[in-house]
Amino acid sequence: MPGYCGGNDASFNRAKSMILFAIATSVPMILIGLAAISGGAWGWLAVGYVTILVFVIDRLIVRPLENADPEAEFPAATPLLIGLGLGHFALLALALWAVAGPSGLPLVERALVAIASALVMGQISHPVAHELIHRPARALRWMGRLIYSSILFGHHASAHLRVHHVHVASRSDPSSARLGEGFYRYIARAWIGSFRAGLGAESRLSMGRDRGILRHPYTLYLGVAALMLLASAMIFGARGGAALGFIAGYAQLQILLSDYVQHYGLHRALRPDGRPEPVGPQHSWNAPHWASSAMTLNAPRHSDHHVTPARTYPALQLQAATMPILPHSLPVMAVLALVPPLWRRIMDPRAARWRAQDTSGETARDLAI
């Protein structure tokens, strides 16, 4: 079972892990910036980094599974989030200029910038915003909301906190994919369902706190989305609105894929009183692959996040014996989810075994096979 070290070794390992997070998340943003300004091969490198390179590193360079001390402090964790959050806004503005503005890039290079930007916003900006909305500091939560709102997905901030964490792995959570449900059926149900459920939860909370419509979170989400579309269209014309729509839509697709993969087919058993059992490590899928985990701020360590949502991302734990483990890395599984028959052939038997564990008497290690 993976453990952690103490003393100076632990401090060195914490510093090393933060450097890895910083490199894995900032390099693709730098590559996109170079692609937007200079064109050429930089666009291919940006797309290739997020897709092919990370996949190859995950496959070819095997590292032992390590867990940091769950009580350890990571002073650099929040500054990295802030830096990446600011980088997100700068990258979005630069990408819109490169794709729809007078950048001078040929069509193929504009397309590469758009695709790379959407990949980064779905796989890096999303984990950044996700971490921020879980932080107790109001300014950090606002930054997280603004990141989601800038990609026209602001309601996710409310739906994730008020609905997903409360009802995960139950029929009441629109973002938890059901056993046998293909991704293309899931998309509309999850997007519309989470929008409505988040709106209902925030409206009830607003009534309890006697908040007016201007202080309702959905006013911020919809207002920022409208301003983003309007500003893009005013500055870059119709192409600006289309570019924002493509980048935001592709980023949202990846966020939905992530939710789909990380909870597919898992279900909280009902207690005698009809309420679901407490959320446990068996209710989320995880992946141990270190390169994609570093790039996504340990998002594949999803079970521990749901069990201890206040735990910062470098300290998230992964125990392969007690947590459902995906057969491939999270980005690879997201691609496989786009082919529902293949996805169901791979995942349905695994999900069924985990669903049966409470009544079958099988051990968690047996179910992880």
N, C-alpha and C positions, 0 to 999 in steps of 0.2 A: 504494500500500500504506500503511495507517495506520501512523503512527510516534508518537514521543513527544518531548517537549521537555525541555530540561535547565535547570538553574539555578533562578532564582526563579519562572519560568513553570511549571516542573514542580512546585514546592512548592505554588503556587497551585492548579494543576489537581488535585493530590492532595487538598488541603483541600476543594476544590469537590466532588469526587467523593464524599468521605466525608459531606459535608453532604447530598448527594443521596440517598445510601444511608440516612442517618438519617431524613430526611423521608419517603421512600417506604415505609420499613418501620414507622415509628412512628405515622404518621397513621391507618392503619386500626385499629391497636390502640386509639388514643385514641377513635376513632369508636365502636368496639364498647363501650368503657367507658361512654361517654355513653349509648349505646343501652340498656345493661344498667341504668343508674341512672335515666335520665330517660325512656326510651322515645321515643315520637313518631317524628319523621322520621329520627332518628339511625340506626335500624336499616336503613332504606332507603339512607341515605348510606353506611353501612359496607359493605353488600353491593354497592352500585353502584360504590364506589371500587375494590374488588378485581376487579370484572368489567368493567363498562362503561367507567369513566373511564380505567383503565389501557390498555384496548384503543383508545379514542379518541385518547389521547395518543400511543401508539405509531404510529397511522395518520396523524395530522394534523401532528405536530411531528417533523420529520425532523432528526436531528443527525448530523454526520459521525462515522464510526466512529473511535474513539480507543482506543489502547492505552497504558496506563501503562508506565513503565520496569519491565520484569519483575524487576529487582533492587531496585526501590524499597522503602522501608520505609513502612508506614502505621501510625503509633503509635496512631491512634484506632480501628483495625479491631477489635482484641480488646475494648476497652471497650464498643464498640457491640454486639458479640456478647453480652457479659455482660449488658448492659442489656436487650437483647431477650430473652435467656434468662430473666431474672428477670421480665420483662414477660409472658412466656408463662405462667408458673405463676400469676401474679396474674390474668391474663386468663382462664385456665381455671377458677379458683375463682369468679371473678365471673360467668362465663358459666353455670356450673352453678347458682349462686344465682339468676340472672335467669331461667333456663329452667325449673328444677325447684323453686326455693325460693319464699319469700314476697315476691317482688319486686313483686307487684301489677300486672305487665304483662299485657295481654290476649294471647290465644293467638297472634295474628299477629305481635306484637312479640317474643314469646318465640321463635317460629320464626325470625324474622329474626336474632336474637342467636345462635341455634344455628348457622344457616347461615353467617353472617359469621365466627363464631369458627372453624368448621371450615375455611372458606376460608383464613383467616389462618394457621391451624396447619399446613395442608397446603402453603401457598405461602410462608410467612415463617418459622414456627417450624422447619419441616423444613430449609431452607437454613441456618438458624442452628445447629441441632443437627449438621447435616452438617459444617459448618465446625469446630465444636467437637471432634467425635470425631477429626478429623485433626490437632488441635493436640498438640504434644509434652507440654504441661503436664497432669499427671494430673487436677488439679481441673477443668480445662476439659473434658477427655474425660468425666469423670463427669457434668458438667452436661449434655453432649450426650446421654449415655445416659439420664439421668433425663428429659430432654425427650421422647425417643422412648418411654420406658416410660410416661410420663404419658398418652400417647395410645394405649397398649396395643400398641405397635409396637417394643418395646425390642430385639427380635432384629435389627432392621434395622441397628443400630450394629455388630453383629458381622458380619452377612452382607455389609454394604457393604465393610468393611475386609478381612475374611478371605477373601471369596469373589468379590464383584463386581469389585474392583480387580485381583484375580489372574486371573480367568477372563473378564473382560468381552469381549463380542463373540465368544464361543465357546459351544459346546453345553454346556459345563460350568457356565455361569453361568445360574441360574434367572431372573435379572432382565433378561437381554438377550433382547428379543423377536425371534422368527425371521421371516424374510420370509414373508408370507402369513398370519401368525398374527394373528387378530383379538384385540382387547383383552379381550373377555369370556372367551375361551379362555385368554388369558395370565394373568388375575387369579389363579385358583386355583393354576396351576402356579408362578407367581412367588412368591406368598405362602407356600404350603406348602414349595416347593422352597428358598426362601431361609431359612426357619426351620430346616429340616433341615440344609441345608448349613452354615449358621452354627453350629448346635449341634455338628455333627461337627467343624468346624474348631476351635472353642473347646475341645471335649472333648479333642481330640488335643493341643492346646497345654497344657491343664491337666494332662494326664498327664505331659507332658514336664517341666513345672515342678513337678510333685508338689503341685498345689493340690487342696484338699478341695472337697466339693460346695458349702460355704457361700461359697467364693471364686470359684465358677464364675459367669461373667457372666450366664448364663441364670437363675440363682437370683435375681439382682437384677431382671432384666426381668420375670420371672413374679411375683416377690414384690411389686414396685411396682404392677404391673397389678392384682393381687388386692387390694392395699390401697386402690388408687384406686376400684375397683368397690365394695368393702366400705364405705369411708368415704362415698362418694356415696350409697349405699343407706341407710346409718345416719343420715346427716344430712338427706337430702331424700326418703327413702323410695324406692319402686320407680321413681318418676319421675327420681330422681337417677341411678340406674343406667342407665335408658334414655337420659337426656340425655348422659351420658358415652359410652355406646355409640354414639349417633348422631354426636356430634362427633368421636370418635376414628375411627369407621368412615369417615366422609366425608373426614377428613384423610388416612387411609390410602389411600383411593381416589385422591386427588390425587397422593400420593407414588408409587403404582404407575403412574399415568398418566404422571408425569414420567419414570420409568425406561423405560416402554414407548416413549414418544416419542423419548427421547434416544439410544436404541440400536437402534431398529427396523430390522431387515433388514441391518444391517452385520455383517461377519464377518471375523475374522482368518484369513488364509490359513495353511495348515499347511506347516511346513518339512519338508525331507526326512526328518528324524528323527521326524516325527509330532507334534511340539509346535507350538502356534500361534506365529505371528510376534510380535515385540514389539508392545505397544500403541502405536498411532500416532494422529496427528490425524484420520485417515480413519475411525476407529472410533466416533465419537460425532457426533450431530447438534447443531448450534448455531443460535443466533438472535441477530441484531444489534440487536434492538429495545430502545431504551434505558430506557423507563419500566418495562416488565416485568422487564428485567434488574436495574434498581435495586431494585425491590421484592423480588426473589428473590436478592439478593446475588450477582449475576453467574452464577447457576446455568446460564443458557443458553450460557455460554462453557464448554461441557462437555468439548470435546476437550483443551484445555490443562489442565484439572483432572486428567484421566486420565494425561496425559503427565507432568505435574509436580504430583502430588497435594499436595506440601507448600507450594505457592505460595498465598499468602493471596488471598482473593476479589477485592480491588480491583485486584490486579496481573494477573489472568488475561488472557491474550491471545486475540485473535480475528483470524484471517487467512482472509478469505473465499476466497482462491485455493486454499488447501490443506486446508480443512476443510469437511465437508458442512454445508450451510446449509439450514435449514427454510424453506419458502415463506412461512410466517407466524410470528408470535411463538409462544413456547412455550405460553402459556395457550390461544391459539386452536387450536393443533395438538392440545392435550389434549382440547378439545371435539370436534374433528373425529374423533379416535380413537374416540369413543363411537358413531360411525356407520361400522362396518367397511367396507362397500362403498365409501363415499366416501373413507375413509382409504386403502384399498388402491389406488384409482384415482389418488390424488394421490402416494402415497409409493412404491409398488412400482417404478415405472420409475426413480425417483431412486435408490432403494436398489440396484437391480440394476446401474445404471451405476457406482456406487461399488464394489460387490462385484467388478465386472469390471476395475477399473482396473489391477490388477497384471498382467493377462494381455493386456489389449486394446491397451495402448500409448497410450491417450488421456491427455491432460494433465489435471491436477487442475482447471485452470480450465474445461476442457470439461465435466468431470463436475459442476461446480458449477452448471451452467445448469439 
